[in-house]
Amino acid sequence: MSNPKPHPPTPNLQSDAHALEAAADQAIAACGGDAREAVKALLIANEFLEREMEERVSRGYVRGVKHGRFNTYTG
């Protein structure tokens, strides 16, 4: 007897859109109602997160150090 594969949850577009609208309203409210200031604050937050992600990447991976665990194609 085979078990059917579970289906991934279907996105609820209305719920997602509502959550996005609420988050946008919250960001604008946090910036005193100024949408331009909210955009600038979100850009700064995004830049911070991008840098944080870059710092978490292994320095050896960036330098291309091989530890023998993976045999990668080098051309």
N, CA, C and O atoms as CSV, one atom per row, in Angstrom:
chain,resi,resn,atom,element,x,y,z
A,1,MET,N,N,0.840,-1.164,0.000
A,1,MET,CA,C,0.000,0.000,0.000
A,1,MET,C,C,0.891,1.234,0.000
A,1,MET,O,O,1.725,1.380,0.893
A,2,SER,N,N,0.740,2.120,-0.969
A,2,SER,CA,C,1.601,3.296,-1.039
A,2,SER,C,C,0.922,4.491,-0.390
A,2,SER,O,O,-0.291,4.683,-0.476
A,3,ASN,N,N,1.750,5.272,0.255
A,3,ASN,CA,C,1.241,6.490,0.882
A,3,ASN,C,C,1.348,7.639,-0.115
A,3,ASN,O,O,2.407,7.854,-0.705
A,4,PRO,N,N,0.262,8.371,-0.303
A,4,PRO,CA,C,0.350,9.509,-1.229
A,4,PRO,C,C,1.255,10.588,-0.650
A,4,PRO,O,O,1.306,10.798,0.562
A,5,LYS,N,N,1.969,11.269,-1.545
A,5,LYS,CA,C,2.853,12.344,-1.096
A,5,LYS,C,C,2.020,13.512,-0.585
A,5,LYS,O,O,1.024,13.886,-1.205
A,6,PRO,N,N,2.419,14.082,0.529
A,6,PRO,CA,C,1.659,15.239,1.019
A,6,PRO,C,C,1.852,16.431,0.080
A,6,PRO,O,O,2.943,16.661,-0.440
A,7,HIS,N,N,0.794,17.164,-0.119
A,7,HIS,CA,C,0.859,18.348,-0.969
A,7,HIS,C,C,1.374,19.528,-0.156
A,7,HIS,O,O,0.992,19.699,1.002
A,8,PRO,N,N,2.242,20.347,-0.758
A,8,PRO,CA,C,2.694,21.530,-0.036
A,8,PRO,C,C,1.510,22.466,0.194
A,8,PRO,O,O,0.575,22.493,-0.607
A,9,PRO,N,N,1.544,23.227,1.272
A,9,PRO,CA,C,0.417,24.117,1.542
A,9,PRO,C,C,0.245,25.137,0.416
A,9,PRO,O,O,1.215,25.698,-0.092
A,10,THR,N,N,-0.984,25.354,0.050
A,10,THR,CA,C,-1.293,26.328,-0.990
A,10,THR,C,C,-1.233,27.718,-0.377
A,10,THR,O,O,-1.841,27.964,0.665
A,11,PRO,N,N,-0.501,28.630,-1.016
A,11,PRO,CA,C,-0.430,29.968,-0.442
A,11,PRO,C,C,-1.796,30.634,-0.463
A,11,PRO,O,O,-2.539,30.528,-1.438
A,12,ASN,N,N,-2.109,31.306,0.603
A,12,ASN,CA,C,-3.346,32.052,0.689
A,12,ASN,C,C,-3.025,33.481,0.292
A,12,ASN,O,O,-2.560,34.273,1.112
A,13,LEU,N,N,-3.274,33.808,-0.970
A,13,LEU,CA,C,-2.866,35.102,-1.505
A,13,LEU,C,C,-3.549,36.257,-0.787
A,13,LEU,O,O,-2.935,37.305,-0.585
A,14,GLN,N,N,-4.803,36.083,-0.400
A,14,GLN,CA,C,-5.483,37.163,0.316
A,14,GLN,C,C,-4.844,37.400,1.670
A,14,GLN,O,O,-4.633,38.542,2.077
A,15,SER,N,N,-4.538,36.317,2.364
A,15,SER,CA,C,-3.906,36.434,3.676
A,15,SER,C,C,-2.516,37.037,3.556
A,15,SER,O,O,-2.135,37.895,4.353
A,16,ASP,N,N,-1.742,36.580,2.540
A,16,ASP,CA,C,-0.404,37.115,2.320
A,16,ASP,C,C,-0.464,38.604,1.983
A,16,ASP,O,O,0.339,39.393,2.482
A,17,ALA,N,N,-1.416,38.980,1.135
A,17,ALA,CA,C,-1.557,40.389,0.761
A,17,ALA,C,C,-1.956,41.225,1.967
A,17,ALA,O,O,-1.476,42.345,2.139
A,18,HIS,N,N,-2.834,40.682,2.801
A,18,HIS,CA,C,-3.256,41.410,4.001
A,18,HIS,C,C,-2.081,41.596,4.960
A,18,HIS,O,O,-1.906,42.672,5.533
A,19,ALA,N,N,-1.276,40.544,5.133
A,19,ALA,CA,C,-0.110,40.625,6.016
A,19,ALA,C,C,0.894,41.640,5.485
A,19,ALA,O,O,1.498,42.379,6.262
A,20,LEU,N,N,1.077,41.681,4.164
A,20,LEU,CA,C,1.999,42.634,3.562
A,20,LEU,C,C,1.507,44.066,3.752
A,20,LEU,O,O,2.289,44.959,4.078
A,21,GLU,N,N,0.216,44.276,3.549
A,21,GLU,CA,C,-0.366,45.609,3.765
A,21,GLU,C,C,-0.204,46.045,5.221
A,21,GLU,O,O,0.129,47.198,5.495
A,22,ALA,N,N,-0.440,45.126,6.143
A,22,ALA,CA,C,-0.304,45.438,7.566
A,22,ALA,C,C,1.143,45.778,7.913
A,22,ALA,O,O,1.400,46.706,8.680
A,23,ALA,N,N,2.095,45.021,7.341
A,23,ALA,CA,C,3.517,45.291,7.603
A,23,ALA,C,C,3.920,46.642,7.031
A,23,ALA,O,O,4.678,47.382,7.659
A,24,ALA,N,N,3.414,46.970,5.834
A,24,ALA,CA,C,3.718,48.271,5.232
A,24,ALA,C,C,3.150,49.397,6.086
A,24,ALA,O,O,3.826,50.397,6.329
A,25,ASP,N,N,1.913,49.237,6.542
A,25,ASP,CA,C,1.302,50.254,7.412
A,25,ASP,C,C,2.098,50.429,8.698
A,25,ASP,O,O,2.277,51.549,9.177
A,26,GLN,N,N,2.573,49.322,9.254
A,26,GLN,CA,C,3.357,49.370,10.491
A,26,GLN,C,C,4.685,50.090,10.268
A,26,GLN,O,O,5.101,50.894,11.102
A,27,ALA,N,N,5.355,49.805,9.146
A,27,ALA,CA,C,6.632,50.464,8.850
A,27,ALA,C,C,6.433,51.962,8.664
A,27,ALA,O,O,7.234,52.757,9.155
A,28,ILE,N,N,5.379,52.352,7.963
A,28,ILE,CA,C,5.106,53.777,7.743
A,28,ILE,C,C,4.768,54.449,9.066
A,28,ILE,O,O,5.240,55.554,9.335
A,29,ALA,N,N,3.961,53.800,9.893
A,29,ALA,CA,C,3.605,54.367,11.190
A,29,ALA,C,C,4.836,54.536,12.074
A,29,ALA,O,O,4.949,55.521,12.804
A,30,ALA,N,N,5.760,53.573,12.009
A,30,ALA,CA,C,6.979,53.659,12.819
A,30,ALA,C,C,7.853,54.840,12.398
A,30,ALA,O,O,8.693,55.307,13.167
A,31,CYS,N,N,7.646,55.316,11.172
A,31,CYS,CA,C,8.423,56.456,10.660
A,31,CYS,C,C,7.581,57.732,10.650
A,31,CYS,O,O,7.796,58.624,9.829
A,32,GLY,N,N,6.638,57.803,11.555
A,32,GLY,CA,C,5.845,59.020,11.716
A,32,GLY,C,C,4.915,59.297,10.537
A,32,GLY,O,O,4.541,60.447,10.309
A,33,GLY,N,N,4.541,58.272,9.793
A,33,GLY,CA,C,3.635,58.443,8.673
A,33,GLY,C,C,4.312,58.832,7.373
A,33,GLY,O,O,3.634,59.042,6.367
A,34,ASP,N,N,5.636,58.933,7.369
A,34,ASP,CA,C,6.376,59.340,6.175
A,34,ASP,C,C,6.819,58.102,5.398
A,34,ASP,O,O,7.724,57.384,5.822
A,35,ALA,N,N,6.171,57.860,4.258
A,35,ALA,CA,C,6.463,56.660,3.465
A,35,ALA,C,C,7.899,56.666,2.952
A,35,ALA,O,O,8.538,55.615,2.895
A,36,ARG,N,N,8.409,57.824,2.583
A,36,ARG,CA,C,9.791,57.907,2.081
A,36,ARG,C,C,10.784,57.505,3.171
A,36,ARG,O,O,11.743,56.782,2.899
A,37,GLU,N,N,10.564,57.960,4.382
A,37,GLU,CA,C,11.436,57.575,5.503
A,37,GLU,C,C,11.322,56.082,5.784
A,37,GLU,O,O,12.310,55.441,6.143
A,38,ALA,N,N,10.127,55.527,5.624
A,38,ALA,CA,C,9.950,54.088,5.837
A,38,ALA,C,C,10.743,53.300,4.804
A,38,ALA,O,O,11.370,52.296,5.142
A,39,VAL,N,N,10.725,53.746,3.534
A,39,VAL,CA,C,11.499,53.066,2.491
A,39,VAL,C,C,12.986,53.133,2.817
A,39,VAL,O,O,13.691,52.133,2.687
A,40,LYS,N,N,13.469,54.293,3.238
A,40,LYS,CA,C,14.897,54.427,3.576
A,40,LYS,C,C,15.265,53.516,4.745
A,40,LYS,O,O,16.321,52.883,4.734
A,41,ALA,N,N,14.396,53.450,5.749
A,41,ALA,CA,C,14.672,52.590,6.906
A,41,ALA,C,C,14.718,51.124,6.487
A,41,ALA,O,O,15.563,50.369,6.966
A,42,LEU,N,N,13.813,50.719,5.594
A,42,LEU,CA,C,13.801,49.327,5.138
A,42,LEU,C,C,15.020,49.006,4.286
A,42,LEU,O,O,15.544,47.894,4.349
A,43,LEU,N,N,15.476,49.972,3.487
A,43,LEU,CA,C,16.697,49.761,2.700
A,43,LEU,C,C,17.906,49.584,3.608
A,43,LEU,O,O,18.761,48.735,3.354
A,44,ILE,N,N,17.976,50.375,4.653
A,44,ILE,CA,C,19.081,50.256,5.614
A,44,ILE,C,C,19.021,48.896,6.312
A,44,ILE,O,O,20.046,48.234,6.476
A,45,ALA,N,N,17.820,48.483,6.724
A,45,ALA,CA,C,17.667,47.181,7.384
A,45,ALA,C,C,18.073,46.048,6.447
A,45,ALA,O,O,18.720,45.090,6.870
A,46,ASN,N,N,17.694,46.156,5.178
A,46,ASN,CA,C,18.053,45.140,4.199
A,46,ASN,C,C,19.571,45.066,4.020
A,46,ASN,O,O,20.141,43.976,3.967
A,47,GLU,N,N,20.212,46.213,3.928
A,47,GLU,CA,C,21.678,46.256,3.790
A,47,GLU,C,C,22.351,45.593,4.990
A,47,GLU,O,O,23.308,44.834,4.835
A,48,PHE,N,N,21.839,45.889,6.191
A,48,PHE,CA,C,22.370,45.282,7.406
A,48,PHE,C,C,22.257,43.760,7.340
A,48,PHE,O,O,23.214,43.052,7.653
A,49,LEU,N,N,21.085,43.253,6.931
A,49,LEU,CA,C,20.887,41.809,6.858
A,49,LEU,C,C,21.778,41.170,5.807
A,49,LEU,O,O,22.283,40.067,6.014
A,50,GLU,N,N,21.980,41.853,4.674
A,50,GLU,CA,C,22.866,41.316,3.638
A,50,GLU,C,C,24.292,41.202,4.158
A,50,GLU,O,O,24.963,40.199,3.914
A,51,ARG,N,N,24.752,42.208,4.862
A,51,ARG,CA,C,26.119,42.151,5.421
A,51,ARG,C,C,26.243,41.068,6.461
A,51,ARG,O,O,27.256,40.371,6.519
A,52,GLU,N,N,25.225,40.918,7.283
A,52,GLU,CA,C,25.250,39.876,8.306
A,52,GLU,C,C,25.327,38.496,7.654
A,52,GLU,O,O,26.052,37.626,8.135
A,53,MET,N,N,24.596,38.293,6.579
A,53,MET,CA,C,24.641,37.009,5.865
A,53,MET,C,C,26.032,36.773,5.278
A,53,MET,O,O,26.552,35.659,5.353
A,54,GLU,N,N,26.638,37.806,4.697
A,54,GLU,CA,C,27.968,37.665,4.126
A,54,GLU,C,C,28.988,37.291,5.184
A,54,GLU,O,O,29.908,36.522,4.909
A,55,GLU,N,N,28.841,37.823,6.391
A,55,GLU,CA,C,29.781,37.520,7.469
A,55,GLU,C,C,29.658,36.075,7.936
A,55,GLU,O,O,30.616,35.506,8.460
A,56,ARG,N,N,28.502,35.491,7.752
A,56,ARG,CA,C,28.275,34.124,8.220
A,56,ARG,C,C,28.788,33.071,7.243
A,56,ARG,O,O,28.875,31.894,7.594
A,57,VAL,N,N,29.125,33.478,6.031
A,57,VAL,CA,C,29.669,32.536,5.055
A,57,VAL,C,C,31.085,32.176,5.478
A,57,VAL,O,O,31.864,33.047,5.863
A,58,SER,N,N,31.406,30.928,5.409
A,58,SER,CA,C,32.717,30.447,5.805
A,58,SER,C,C,33.821,31.159,5.038
A,58,SER,O,O,33.753,31.280,3.815
A,59,ARG,N,N,34.819,31.622,5.741
A,59,ARG,CA,C,35.960,32.286,5.102
A,59,ARG,C,C,36.687,31.302,4.169
A,59,ARG,O,O,37.173,31.694,3.108
A,60,GLY,N,N,36.758,30.024,4.571
A,60,GLY,CA,C,37.376,29.014,3.721
A,60,GLY,C,C,36.607,28.809,2.438
A,60,GLY,O,O,37.198,28.615,1.376
A,61,TYR,N,N,35.299,28.852,2.529
A,61,TYR,CA,C,34.479,28.718,1.322
A,61,TYR,C,C,34.759,29.868,0.368
A,61,TYR,O,O,34.877,29.663,-0.840
A,62,VAL,N,N,34.866,31.065,0.902
A,62,VAL,CA,C,35.135,32.242,0.076
A,62,VAL,C,C,36.505,32.107,-0.599
A,62,VAL,O,O,36.654,32.468,-1.766
A,63,ARG,N,N,37.498,31.595,0.121
A,63,ARG,CA,C,38.851,31.439,-0.427
A,63,ARG,C,C,38.971,30.217,-1.321
A,63,ARG,O,O,39.955,30.086,-2.048
A,64,GLY,N,N,38.001,29.326,-1.286
A,64,GLY,CA,C,38.048,28.124,-2.117
A,64,GLY,C,C,38.838,26.993,-1.490
A,64,GLY,O,O,39.310,26.113,-2.209
A,65,VAL,N,N,38.997,26.985,-0.177
A,65,VAL,CA,C,39.732,25.931,0.511
A,65,VAL,C,C,38.934,24.635,0.428
A,65,VAL,O,O,37.724,24.621,0.655
A,66,LYS,N,N,39.630,23.545,0.098
A,66,LYS,CA,C,38.986,22.244,0.003
A,66,LYS,C,C,39.390,21.400,1.195
A,66,LYS,O,O,40.566,21.323,1.550
A,67,HIS,N,N,38.403,20.770,1.808
A,67,HIS,CA,C,38.660,19.953,2.983
A,67,HIS,C,C,38.596,18.465,2.677
A,67,HIS,O,O,38.694,17.638,3.584
A,68,GLY,N,N,38.432,18.121,1.400
A,68,GLY,CA,C,38.391,16.720,1.036
A,68,GLY,C,C,37.040,16.065,1.207
A,68,GLY,O,O,36.884,14.888,0.881
A,69,ARG,N,N,36.055,16.795,1.712
A,69,ARG,CA,C,34.740,16.194,1.898
A,69,ARG,C,C,33.945,16.164,0.598
A,69,ARG,O,O,33.092,15.297,0.407
A,70,PHE,N,N,34.217,17.090,-0.274
A,70,PHE,CA,C,33.456,17.181,-1.503
A,70,PHE,C,C,34.397,17.183,-2.688
A,70,PHE,O,O,35.406,17.888,-2.681
A,71,ASN,N,N,34.082,16.412,-3.691
A,71,ASN,CA,C,34.852,16.409,-4.920
A,71,ASN,C,C,34.108,17.276,-5.929
A,71,ASN,O,O,33.118,16.838,-6.516
A,72,THR,N,N,34.569,18.473,-6.125
A,72,THR,CA,C,33.894,19.385,-7.031
A,72,THR,C,C,34.595,19.389,-8.372
A,72,THR,O,O,35.798,19.143,-8.468
A,73,TYR,N,N,33.831,19.668,-9.390
A,73,TYR,CA,C,34.363,19.754,-10.747
A,73,TYR,C,C,35.120,21.061,-10.890
A,73,TYR,O,O,34.577,22.124,-10.589
A,74,THR,N,N,36.371,21.002,-11.345
A,74,THR,CA,C,37.188,22.209,-11.484
A,74,THR,C,C,37.430,22.590,-12.927
A,74,THR,O,O,38.163,23.542,-13.194
A,75,GLY,N,N,36.841,21.884,-13.852
A,75,GLY,CA,C,36.964,22.251,-15.259
A,75,GLY,C,C,38.131,21.618,-15.849
A,75,GLY,O,O,38.404,21.808,-17.034
